[in-house]
Amino acid sequence: MNVRLRWVNSTPGLNQLPLASTSVEARVSTSLPWTEINRVPVPAAELLIEGVEPGDWIYRVMEIDTAGLMSARSNEVTVNVAGPVVNLPPTGVGTSLTATVEP
């Protein structure tokens, strides 16, 4: 199965550097550490993850500016690869992340 993540890139303020990329992290259990699975260059705001194994996957994203500074983390999205689409509302920190399961 495939999982497609989508988010909204923020607009840097007057005293902030331009965005360079978005770090996508994942884990399959809350007891395991987060692992960066991809870095998506801006302005892209989605990632298709192919060949995801069955299970409950947890994803989150962080923006990275041109100096390498990272934003706050987004909300976490839990996806049951064998189940329905899960969309969580934004938490007000970082970016809003959604995920869909695709055949």
GURO-87499 format. One line per field, with one value per residue: residue number from 1; residue in one letter; x, y, z of N, C-alpha, C, O, CB in turn. Coordinates in Angstrom, 3 decimals, m for minus. Glycine has a CB too. Example, Ala and Ser with C-alpha at 12.3 -4.5 7.8 and 13.67 -1.06 7.14 Angstrom:
% residues 2
kelo: 1 2
ropa: a s
npx: 13.190 12.850
npy: m5.690 m2.250
npz: 7.800 7.080
capx: 12.300 13.670
capy: m4.500 m1.060
capz: 7.800 7.140
cpx: 13.200 12.900
cpy: m3.300 0.030
cpz: 7.800 7.870
opx: 14.236 13.409
opy: m3.319 1.138
opz: 8.465 8.039
cbpx: 11.308 14.084
cbpy: m4.473 m0.598
cbpz: 9.046 5.725
% end
This chain:
% residues 103
kelo: 1 2 3 4 5 6 7 8 9 10 11 12 13 14 15 16 17 18 19 20 21 22 23 24 25 26 27 28 29 30 31 32 33 34 35 36 37 38 39 40 41 42 43 44 45 46 47 48 49 50 51 52 53 54 55 56 57 58 59 60 61 62 63 64 65 66 67 68 69 70 71 72 73 74 75 76 77 78 79 80 81 82 83 84 85 86 87 88 89 90 91 92 93 94 95 96 97 98 99 100 101 102 103
ropa: m n v r l r w v n s t p g l n q l p l a s t s v e a r v s t s l p w t e i n r v p v p a a e l l i e g v e p g d w i y r v m e i d t a g l m s a r s n e v t v n v a g p v v n l p p t g v g t s l t a t v e p
npx: 0.838 0.277 1.016 m0.073 1.103 0.131 0.685 0.692 2.796 4.395 4.494 7.364 8.156 9.014 11.547 12.567 14.249 14.011 12.113 13.563 13.195 11.078 11.042 10.185 8.963 8.658 7.189 6.409 5.433 4.630 6.593 8.949 11.765 11.550 12.058 13.670 12.279 12.275 13.263 11.685 11.935 11.100 8.993 7.272 4.608 3.760 4.028 4.448 4.493 5.640 4.878 4.312 4.385 1.865 0.161 m0.016 0.955 2.755 3.043 4.820 5.750 8.362 9.388 12.255 14.569 16.648 19.013 19.160 17.702 15.087 11.501 8.760 7.268 4.758 1.254 0.618 m0.076 m1.860 m1.907 m3.676 m2.657 m4.124 m6.614 m9.160 m8.999 m7.271 m7.656 m6.413 m7.155 m5.393 m2.943 m2.166 0.493 3.412 2.971 m0.007 m0.867 m1.944 m3.066 m3.470 m4.494 m3.502 m4.169
npy: m1.180 2.335 5.531 8.821 11.894 15.187 18.674 22.102 24.598 27.059 30.690 32.546 35.036 38.574 38.607 36.134 33.456 32.186 29.178 25.944 23.157 20.337 18.186 14.837 12.620 9.340 6.624 3.367 2.730 4.133 3.728 3.596 5.363 8.431 8.500 10.085 9.987 11.177 14.158 16.855 19.125 22.612 24.267 22.066 20.221 17.732 14.153 10.995 7.885 4.847 1.325 0.762 m1.067 m3.151 m1.888 0.375 3.413 6.321 9.689 12.820 16.253 18.722 22.027 23.320 25.901 27.978 28.208 25.930 25.762 24.384 24.169 24.142 20.958 19.391 18.501 15.088 12.330 9.406 6.467 3.706 1.345 m0.681 0.322 2.983 6.425 8.834 11.907 14.477 17.385 20.559 21.426 23.918 24.333 24.424 22.845 21.819 18.493 15.846 12.542 9.906 6.617 4.690 2.450
npz: 0.000 m0.410 1.032 1.079 2.021 2.892 3.310 4.513 3.561 5.545 5.549 5.638 8.111 8.482 9.767 9.258 7.569 4.154 3.437 3.011 2.901 3.815 6.494 6.765 9.085 10.581 12.439 13.806 16.228 19.393 21.213 19.873 18.396 16.451 12.908 10.262 7.132 4.678 2.911 1.711 m0.897 m0.791 m3.134 m2.843 m1.304 m0.514 m0.176 m1.559 m0.240 m1.000 m0.991 1.732 4.668 6.284 9.180 12.016 11.314 12.246 11.477 11.035 10.348 9.797 9.143 7.422 7.335 5.128 6.532 7.938 10.257 12.254 12.310 14.695 15.389 13.337 13.748 14.683 12.577 12.486 10.676 9.636 7.645 6.420 6.720 6.807 5.506 7.442 8.901 10.746 12.721 12.534 15.014 15.614 15.837 13.980 10.820 9.064 8.736 6.642 5.728 3.339 2.437 m0.257 m2.949
capx: 0.000 0.963 0.473 0.231 1.058 0.008 0.776 0.695 4.034 4.164 5.137 8.292 7.928 10.034 12.864 12.829 14.825 13.120 12.091 14.350 12.647 10.242 11.495 9.078 9.384 7.688 7.467 5.293 5.025 4.987 7.774 10.122 12.164 11.188 13.067 13.422 12.161 12.471 13.319 11.001 12.280 10.029 7.645 6.439 3.906 3.201 4.964 3.864 5.362 5.202 5.258 4.244 3.961 0.678 0.364 m0.406 2.094 2.598 3.849 4.830 6.673 8.973 9.966 13.664 14.882 17.897 20.144 19.092 16.890 13.840 10.294 8.073 6.731 3.335 0.449 0.934 m1.150 m1.749 m2.535 m3.757 m2.472 m5.197 m7.888 m9.640 m8.227 m7.287 m7.294 m6.491 m7.116 m4.119 m2.819 m1.746 1.953 3.986 2.102 m1.123 m0.505 m2.990 m2.562 m4.436 m3.980 m3.804 m3.814
capy: 0.000 3.617 6.594 10.160 12.944 16.549 19.694 23.477 25.291 28.379 31.834 33.150 36.414 39.555 38.288 34.714 33.072 31.373 27.738 25.144 21.810 19.798 16.885 13.919 11.585 8.266 5.509 2.421 2.531 5.281 3.391 3.649 6.733 8.959 8.361 10.905 9.102 11.945 15.620 17.312 20.519 23.587 24.500 20.866 20.102 16.394 13.049 9.674 6.849 3.618 0.050 0.823 m2.324 m3.021 m1.479 1.731 4.298 7.674 10.620 14.240 17.006 19.954 22.862 23.653 27.100 27.904 28.119 24.628 25.820 23.629 24.696 23.224 19.802 19.434 17.482 13.715 11.637 7.952 5.847 2.259 1.097 m1.540 0.935 4.183 7.669 9.523 13.318 15.123 18.839 21.143 21.737 25.309 24.371 23.881 22.784 20.874 17.294 14.870 11.338 9.010 5.320 4.480 1.083
capz: 0.000 m0.446 1.876 0.578 3.032 2.371 4.344 4.026 3.923 6.130 4.899 6.598 8.505 8.108 10.335 9.062 6.280 3.317 3.683 2.083 2.758 4.885 6.972 7.039 10.040 10.781 13.357 13.837 17.614 20.227 22.011 19.007 18.050 15.138 11.867 9.073 5.966 3.456 2.977 0.506 m1.165 m0.969 m2.648 m2.755 m0.025 m0.381 m0.382 m1.736 0.322 m1.655 m0.400 3.193 5.280 7.126 10.561 12.391 11.106 12.771 10.678 11.370 9.505 10.308 8.096 7.616 6.545 4.357 7.462 8.601 11.477 12.122 12.932 15.596 14.675 13.017 14.404 14.283 11.884 12.566 9.517 9.575 6.214 5.934 7.070 6.121 5.544 8.724 8.819 12.046 12.602 12.941 16.432 15.755 15.902 12.752 9.658 9.130 7.995 6.417 5.067 2.727 2.040 m1.661 m3.400
cpx: 0.884 0.265 0.896 0.043 0.961 0.070 0.740 1.987 3.694 4.860 6.063 7.951 9.099 11.431 13.217 13.403 13.824 13.194 12.902 13.701 11.734 10.764 10.269 9.613 8.274 8.156 6.232 4.808 5.443 6.205 9.060 10.487 11.650 12.360 12.704 13.405 12.353 12.612 12.784 11.349 11.027 10.099 6.761 5.825 3.162 4.286 4.166 4.884 4.841 5.664 5.252 3.685 2.700 1.039 m0.138 0.829 1.774 3.563 3.773 5.842 7.213 9.523 11.416 13.974 16.252 19.148 20.157 18.319 15.551 12.700 9.833 7.519 5.236 2.566 0.912 m0.300 m0.877 m2.551 m2.497 m3.735 m3.576 m6.565 m8.217 m8.667 m8.374 m6.844 m7.466 m6.448 m5.761 m4.116 m2.443 m0.237 2.485 2.985 1.007 m0.820 m1.719 m2.376 m3.716 m3.750 m4.435 m3.403 m2.563
cpy: 1.245 4.597 7.926 11.153 14.289 17.517 21.062 24.126 26.665 29.451 32.491 34.620 37.301 39.191 36.811 34.475 32.263 29.890 27.021 23.787 21.482 18.413 16.047 12.807 10.568 7.332 4.616 2.130 3.753 4.994 3.423 5.099 7.119 8.773 9.276 9.981 9.838 13.415 16.133 18.778 21.391 24.061 23.266 20.755 18.775 15.369 11.774 8.655 5.516 2.384 0.038 m0.495 m2.115 m2.642 m0.073 2.619 5.675 8.572 12.021 14.921 18.215 20.718 23.191 24.861 26.956 27.880 26.779 24.632 25.147 24.315 23.747 22.071 19.997 18.521 16.106 13.107 10.142 7.347 4.332 1.906 0.210 m0.895 2.188 5.356 8.301 10.956 13.930 16.632 19.376 21.499 23.189 25.449 23.746 23.895 21.755 19.698 16.403 13.685 10.578 7.706 5.083 3.078 1.062
cpz: 0.000 0.492 1.272 1.721 2.347 3.541 3.692 4.504 4.496 5.292 5.906 6.863 8.103 8.588 10.196 7.673 5.465 3.702 2.610 1.824 3.938 5.228 7.327 7.925 10.230 11.886 13.388 15.241 18.424 21.089 21.180 18.698 16.664 14.187 10.711 7.867 4.652 3.799 1.651 0.268 m1.317 m2.415 m2.564 m1.365 0.066 m0.662 m0.522 m1.243 m0.200 m0.879 1.119 3.722 6.117 8.557 10.794 12.357 11.636 12.005 11.275 10.457 10.256 9.114 8.460 6.736 5.882 5.236 8.201 9.898 11.244 12.866 14.041 14.762 14.410 13.958 13.916 13.628 11.998 11.419 9.684 8.105 5.649 6.132 6.281 6.225 6.925 8.498 10.193 11.869 13.030 14.413 16.671 15.860 14.628 11.632 9.864 8.212 7.840 5.693 4.459 2.373 0.615 m2.072 m4.233
opx: 2.062 m0.941 2.074 m1.033 1.625 m0.429 0.755 2.246 2.807 5.700 5.594 7.519 10.052 12.407 14.063 13.088 12.881 14.206 12.927 13.656 11.633 10.911 9.414 10.583 7.096 9.339 5.137 3.866 6.493 6.797 10.151 9.621 11.358 13.517 11.571 14.379 12.571 12.145 13.364 11.089 10.027 11.211 5.581 6.440 2.078 5.307 3.298 5.998 3.725 6.696 6.090 2.642 2.478 2.088 m0.627 1.655 0.648 4.750 2.796 6.691 6.610 10.062 11.763 13.681 16.931 20.234 21.058 18.273 14.943 12.899 10.435 7.327 4.544 3.133 1.527 m1.427 0.206 m3.721 m1.430 m4.710 m3.925 m7.578 m7.638 m7.659 m9.459 m5.764 m8.564 m5.776 m5.052 m5.152 m2.406 0.270 2.056 2.221 1.102 m0.546 m2.463 m1.297 m4.824 m2.563 m5.613 m2.394 m2.138
opy: 1.205 4.496 8.140 11.243 14.523 17.225 21.175 24.197 27.352 29.152 32.957 35.345 36.846 39.443 36.298 35.193 31.708 29.419 27.436 23.317 22.233 17.564 16.486 12.133 10.882 7.261 5.053 1.359 4.341 5.920 3.290 5.973 6.267 8.873 9.256 9.277 9.208 13.868 15.876 19.610 20.965 24.251 23.401 21.145 18.695 15.659 11.491 8.573 5.108 2.400 m0.619 m0.968 m1.011 m3.028 0.588 2.578 6.152 8.267 12.372 14.259 18.679 20.122 23.324 24.856 25.944 27.566 26.519 23.612 25.304 24.950 22.701 22.213 20.680 17.866 15.991 13.340 9.671 7.674 3.744 2.150 0.355 m1.486 2.438 5.293 8.304 11.192 13.901 17.123 18.729 21.831 23.640 26.566 22.660 24.851 20.912 19.893 16.210 13.797 10.594 7.689 5.251 2.561 m0.002
opz: 0.357 0.715 0.987 2.312 1.337 4.628 2.467 5.705 3.989 4.443 6.945 5.967 7.469 7.881 10.928 6.724 6.028 4.222 1.452 0.687 4.908 4.349 8.096 7.578 10.064 12.218 13.037 15.423 18.167 21.644 21.735 18.732 15.825 14.594 10.230 7.600 3.617 4.844 0.595 1.137 m1.894 m2.907 m2.238 m0.372 0.643 m1.287 0.304 m1.761 0.125 m0.208 1.736 3.271 6.615 9.072 9.877 13.269 11.496 11.891 11.935 9.859 11.223 8.182 9.634 5.540 6.051 4.748 8.998 10.586 10.185 13.902 14.283 13.554 15.164 14.833 12.856 14.066 11.650 11.221 9.852 7.394 4.477 5.759 5.224 6.929 7.505 7.957 10.748 10.962 13.802 14.988 17.816 15.962 14.238 11.494 10.755 7.028 8.802 5.111 4.995 2.047 0.301 m1.591 m4.682
cbpx: m0.954 1.009 0.965 m0.676 2.296 m1.317 2.058 m0.568 4.979 4.665 4.081 9.732 7.692 9.663 12.906 11.546 16.119 13.479 10.637 15.761 13.782 8.729 12.450 8.457 9.771 7.468 7.834 5.690 5.649 3.815 7.601 9.869 13.697 10.784 13.188 14.506 10.812 11.306 14.789 9.457 13.141 10.155 6.998 7.264 2.926 1.997 5.989 3.465 5.385 5.730 6.601 3.367 5.091 m0.114 1.827 m1.076 2.474 2.867 3.370 5.178 5.981 10.107 9.131 14.605 14.849 17.979 20.092 20.457 16.682 14.023 9.173 6.930 6.975 3.088 m1.076 1.398 m1.258 m2.251 m1.829 m5.041 m1.113 m5.150 m7.896 m10.980 m8.696 m6.375 m8.154 m5.348 m8.225 m3.813 m1.796 m2.397 2.499 4.490 2.904 m2.470 0.633 m4.172 m1.785 m5.077 m4.464 m3.095 m4.946
cbpy: m0.003 4.175 6.460 10.533 12.887 16.733 19.520 24.275 25.427 28.425 32.857 33.033 36.502 40.899 38.683 33.889 32.266 31.549 27.205 24.954 20.768 19.747 17.033 13.341 12.211 7.481 6.025 1.137 1.228 5.676 2.014 2.867 6.876 10.456 6.888 12.031 8.422 11.726 16.151 17.117 20.614 24.793 25.483 19.600 21.269 16.194 12.940 9.412 6.887 3.566 m0.328 2.024 m2.909 m4.318 m1.575 1.759 4.368 7.731 10.637 14.476 17.449 19.652 24.166 22.431 28.367 29.078 29.273 24.135 27.281 22.201 24.895 23.950 18.500 19.029 17.698 12.855 12.091 7.416 6.277 1.698 0.455 m2.887 1.258 4.591 8.659 8.811 14.071 14.650 19.480 22.374 20.835 25.925 23.626 22.474 22.460 21.560 16.538 15.479 10.442 9.650 4.179 5.520 0.474
cbpz: 1.216 m1.886 3.366 m0.647 3.953 1.561 5.191 4.525 2.690 7.594 4.358 6.085 10.004 8.650 11.800 9.263 6.485 1.829 3.713 2.620 2.651 4.467 8.203 5.712 11.397 9.477 14.809 13.173 18.206 21.109 22.638 17.701 18.104 15.228 11.392 8.908 5.966 2.472 3.259 0.626 m2.428 0.047 m3.507 m3.082 0.161 m1.334 0.785 m3.235 1.913 m3.093 m0.879 3.666 6.150 7.119 10.933 13.800 9.623 14.327 9.202 12.889 8.206 11.366 7.899 7.271 7.438 3.407 8.473 8.863 11.933 12.645 11.877 16.394 15.480 11.550 14.119 15.511 10.383 13.950 8.201 10.300 5.961 6.638 8.509 6.682 4.428 9.765 7.759 12.965 13.439 12.113 17.073 16.966 17.170 12.973 8.404 8.731 8.693 5.608 6.053 1.479 2.999 m2.532 m4.197
% end
